[in-house]
Amino acid sequence: MDLNLKNKSVVITGGATGIGKAAAIEFAREGALVSVCGRTLKKLEAMQADCAEMGFNVDIYQVDVADAESVAAMADAVAEKQGGIDIWVNNAGIAINRPVMEFTKEEYDSIMRIDLDGVFEGSRIAGRHMISQGRGGVIINASSFASKIPHSEGAVYAAAKSGVSSFTKTFAANFAPYGIRVVGYIPGMIETEISRESIKENRGLYTQNVALQRLGVPEDLAKPIVFLASDACSYITGVDVEIAGGKYIVQNPKFSWEHKGE
């Protein structure tokens, strides 16, 4: 299937590692013009080098999505170099796990600035460019299963991601007259640098409610994200798509595996 992404200008926030990096590589495979941003230059440079080894050129920008002015300046630079912005992926995020009474105000503010405010401002910045260009576009937001079922030590993260899912709906409605689609994706537990230690301690716990009985890897997210950004999904907007291996689709997915072949 030709996804018609060749020479489309794509921006991915939080694109140096994990899901963002995998998505950047997949967009590059489709011939898109890819720009990624992140807070850590060393990680960005390593990601850029990995892409170069695969034959892909990816532009990098050291930007904190909590700083809306810096994000806007990056968007201007990308639009000037690539002739506009067609696809914007709000992928950057952080998670801090604490019992609710142990969160500091600084931790709360940090999560909200990056996970929620970053999506709000990033979407508006992308929207301004797409509206002025007059050729539509796609904005894709990273939500979380925590937006549907929060966990007890992730209260702030879950609240922020619930807000992201709400933004996906409201931005989709606001931007629809301009031919701009807004969609979200909900990952399951994905094996990344951030989750590695937690998975090492809790793999069995994390897989027991997943129908496919395995955790995801960034590549499991990359292809669906690219697909959602393509013209093949031109009638999908304002919704979150779960990419979670059938997480919580039933209460006891292990039973199907235990009775396999009977």
C-alpha positions as CSV (number, residue, x, y, z in Angstrom):
1,M,0.0,0.0,0.0
2,D,1.3,3.4,-0.9
3,L,0.8,5.6,2.1
4,N,1.6,8.8,0.2
5,L,4.1,10.1,2.8
6,K,7.0,10.8,0.5
7,N,8.4,14.3,1.1
8,K,5.8,15.0,3.8
9,S,7.3,17.1,6.6
10,V,7.1,15.2,9.9
11,V,7.9,16.5,13.4
12,I,8.2,14.1,16.3
13,T,8.7,15.4,19.9
14,G,10.6,13.1,22.2
15,G,12.0,11.4,19.2
16,A,15.5,10.5,20.4
17,T,14.6,7.1,21.9
18,G,11.9,4.5,22.3
19,I,8.6,4.9,20.4
20,G,9.5,8.3,19.0
21,K,12.8,7.0,17.5
22,A,11.1,3.9,16.0
23,A,8.4,6.1,14.5
24,A,11.0,8.5,13.1
25,I,12.7,5.6,11.3
26,E,9.4,4.2,10.0
27,F,8.4,7.6,8.6
28,A,11.9,7.9,7.0
29,R,11.4,4.5,5.3
30,E,8.3,5.9,3.7
31,G,10.3,8.8,2.3
32,A,9.1,11.5,4.7
33,L,11.2,14.5,5.7
34,V,11.7,13.8,9.4
35,S,12.6,16.2,12.2
36,V,12.8,15.2,15.9
37,C,13.3,17.1,19.1
38,G,14.3,16.1,22.6
39,R,16.0,17.5,25.7
40,T,19.2,15.6,25.5
41,L,21.6,16.4,22.7
42,K,23.7,13.3,23.2
43,K,20.7,11.0,22.7
44,L,19.6,13.0,19.7
45,E,23.0,12.7,18.1
46,A,23.1,9.0,18.7
47,M,19.7,8.6,17.2
48,Q,20.7,10.7,14.1
49,A,23.8,8.5,13.7
50,D,21.8,5.3,13.9
51,C,19.5,6.7,11.2
52,A,22.4,7.7,9.0
53,E,23.8,4.1,9.2
54,M,20.4,2.9,7.8
55,G,20.6,5.5,5.0
56,F,18.1,8.0,6.5
57,N,18.7,11.7,7.1
58,V,16.9,13.0,10.2
59,D,17.1,16.5,11.4
60,I,17.5,17.0,15.2
61,Y,16.6,19.9,17.5
62,Q,17.4,20.2,21.2
63,V,14.1,21.4,22.6
64,D,12.1,21.0,25.8
65,V,8.4,20.8,25.0
66,A,7.7,22.5,28.2
67,D,9.2,25.7,26.6
68,A,6.5,26.7,24.1
69,E,8.6,29.5,22.7
70,S,11.4,27.1,21.8
71,V,9.0,24.6,20.3
72,A,7.5,27.4,18.2
73,A,11.0,28.4,17.0
74,M,11.8,24.8,16.1
75,A,8.5,24.6,14.1
76,D,9.4,27.8,12.2
77,A,12.8,26.4,11.4
78,V,11.4,23.1,10.2
79,A,8.7,24.8,8.1
80,E,11.3,27.1,6.5
81,K,13.6,24.2,5.7
82,Q,11.1,21.6,4.6
83,G,8.4,23.8,3.0
84,G,5.9,23.4,5.8
85,I,4.7,20.9,8.4
86,D,2.3,18.1,7.4
87,I,2.4,15.7,10.4
88,W,3.1,16.5,14.0
89,V,3.5,13.7,16.6
90,N,3.2,14.8,20.3
91,N,5.2,11.9,21.7
92,A,7.3,13.5,24.4
93,G,6.4,12.6,28.0
94,I,7.6,11.7,31.4
95,A,6.2,9.5,34.2
96,I,6.8,9.7,37.9
97,N,5.4,7.1,40.2
98,R,4.6,8.0,43.8
99,P,1.9,7.5,46.4
100,V,-0.4,10.5,46.0
101,M,0.7,12.0,49.4
102,E,4.4,11.9,48.4
103,F,4.3,13.9,45.2
104,T,6.1,17.3,45.4
105,K,4.7,20.4,43.7
106,E,7.7,20.4,41.4
107,E,7.0,16.8,40.3
108,Y,3.4,17.6,39.6
109,D,4.3,20.7,37.7
110,S,6.9,18.9,35.6
111,I,4.5,16.1,34.5
112,M,1.8,18.6,33.7
113,R,4.1,21.0,31.7
114,I,5.5,18.2,29.6
115,D,2.7,15.6,29.3
116,L,-0.3,18.0,29.1
117,D,0.8,21.5,28.4
118,G,3.3,20.3,25.8
119,V,0.5,18.6,23.9
120,F,-1.7,21.6,24.1
121,E,0.9,24.1,22.9
122,G,2.5,21.7,20.4
123,S,-0.9,21.1,18.8
124,R,-1.6,24.8,18.6
125,I,1.8,25.5,17.1
126,A,1.4,22.7,14.6
127,G,-2.1,23.9,13.9
128,R,-1.1,27.4,13.1
129,H,1.4,26.2,10.5
130,M,-1.1,23.7,8.9
131,I,-3.9,26.2,8.8
132,S,-1.7,28.9,7.1
133,Q,-0.4,26.3,4.6
134,G,-3.9,25.4,3.6
135,R,-3.2,21.8,2.7
136,G,-4.5,20.1,5.9
137,G,-2.4,17.9,8.1
138,V,-2.3,15.3,10.9
139,I,-1.6,15.7,14.6
140,I,-1.0,12.5,16.6
141,N,-1.0,12.5,20.4
142,A,0.6,9.9,22.7
143,S,-2.0,9.0,25.4
144,S,-1.7,6.1,27.7
145,F,-3.6,3.2,29.1
146,A,-3.5,5.2,32.4
147,S,-6.0,7.5,30.8
148,K,-8.5,4.6,30.9
149,I,-7.4,2.8,34.0
150,P,-5.0,4.7,36.2
151,H,-2.7,2.9,38.6
152,S,-2.4,3.9,42.2
153,E,1.0,5.5,42.1
154,G,0.6,7.3,38.8
155,A,-2.2,9.7,39.7
156,V,-0.6,12.8,38.1
157,Y,0.5,11.0,35.0
158,A,-2.9,9.4,34.5
159,A,-4.6,12.8,35.0
160,A,-2.3,14.4,32.4
161,K,-2.9,11.6,29.9
162,S,-6.7,11.8,30.4
163,G,-6.3,15.4,29.4
164,V,-4.4,14.4,26.3
165,S,-7.2,12.1,25.2
166,S,-9.7,14.9,25.8
167,F,-7.5,17.3,23.7
168,T,-7.5,14.8,20.9
169,K,-11.3,15.1,20.7
170,T,-11.5,18.9,21.1
171,F,-8.7,19.7,18.7
172,A,-10.1,17.3,16.1
173,A,-13.3,19.2,16.2
174,N,-11.7,22.6,16.1
175,F,-9.3,21.7,13.3
176,A,-11.7,19.7,11.1
177,P,-12.8,22.7,9.0
178,Y,-9.2,23.1,7.9
179,G,-8.7,19.5,6.8
180,I,-6.5,18.7,9.8
181,R,-7.1,15.3,11.6
182,V,-6.1,14.7,15.2
183,V,-5.8,11.2,16.5
184,G,-4.3,9.6,19.6
185,Y,-2.6,6.3,20.4
186,I,-2.7,4.3,23.6
187,P,0.3,2.0,24.1
188,G,0.3,-1.0,26.4
189,M,3.4,-1.7,28.4
190,I,6.3,-1.2,25.9
191,E,9.9,-2.3,26.4
192,T,11.9,0.9,26.3
193,E,14.8,2.4,28.2
194,I,12.4,4.1,30.6
195,S,10.4,0.9,31.4
196,R,13.3,-1.6,31.4
197,E,13.9,-1.7,35.2
198,S,10.2,-1.9,36.0
199,I,9.7,-4.7,33.5
200,K,12.6,-6.6,34.9
201,E,10.8,-6.7,38.2
202,N,7.2,-7.1,37.1
203,R,7.1,-8.8,33.7
204,G,4.6,-11.5,34.8
205,L,2.3,-8.9,36.3
206,Y,2.4,-6.7,33.1
207,T,1.7,-9.6,30.7
208,Q,-1.0,-11.4,32.7
209,N,-3.8,-9.1,31.4
210,V,-2.6,-8.9,27.8
211,A,-4.3,-11.2,25.3
212,L,-1.2,-11.7,23.2
213,Q,0.7,-12.6,26.4
214,R,3.7,-10.4,25.6
215,L,4.9,-6.9,26.0
216,G,5.2,-4.5,23.1
217,V,8.4,-3.1,21.6
218,P,8.7,0.4,20.0
219,E,8.3,-1.1,16.5
220,D,4.9,-2.4,17.4
221,L,3.8,1.2,17.7
222,A,5.8,2.8,14.9
223,K,3.9,1.2,12.0
224,P,0.4,2.0,13.3
225,I,1.5,5.6,14.0
226,V,2.7,6.0,10.5
227,F,-0.5,4.4,9.2
228,L,-2.6,6.8,11.2
229,A,-0.7,9.7,9.7
230,S,-1.4,8.5,6.1
231,D,-4.2,9.2,3.7
232,A,-5.4,5.6,4.3
233,C,-6.9,6.9,7.5
234,S,-8.4,10.0,6.1
235,Y,-11.8,9.3,7.9
236,I,-10.3,8.7,11.3
237,T,-10.2,11.7,13.7
238,G,-10.9,12.6,17.3
239,V,-10.3,9.1,18.7
240,D,-7.6,7.1,20.5
241,V,-6.4,3.9,19.0
242,E,-5.2,1.2,21.4
243,I,-2.0,-0.5,20.4
244,A,-1.7,-2.8,23.5
245,G,-1.9,-6.4,22.4
246,G,-5.4,-6.8,23.7
247,K,-4.7,-5.5,27.2
248,Y,-7.8,-5.9,29.5
249,I,-10.1,-7.0,26.7
250,V,-11.1,-9.8,29.0
251,Q,-10.5,-10.5,32.7
252,N,-8.6,-13.7,32.2
253,P,-6.7,-13.9,28.9
254,K,-4.3,-16.6,30.2
255,F,-7.2,-19.1,30.2
256,S,-7.2,-19.1,26.4
257,W,-3.5,-20.0,26.3
258,E,-3.9,-22.7,29.0
259,H,-6.6,-24.4,27.0
260,K,-5.0,-23.9,23.6
261,G,-5.3,-27.1,21.5
262,E,-7.9,-28.8,23.6
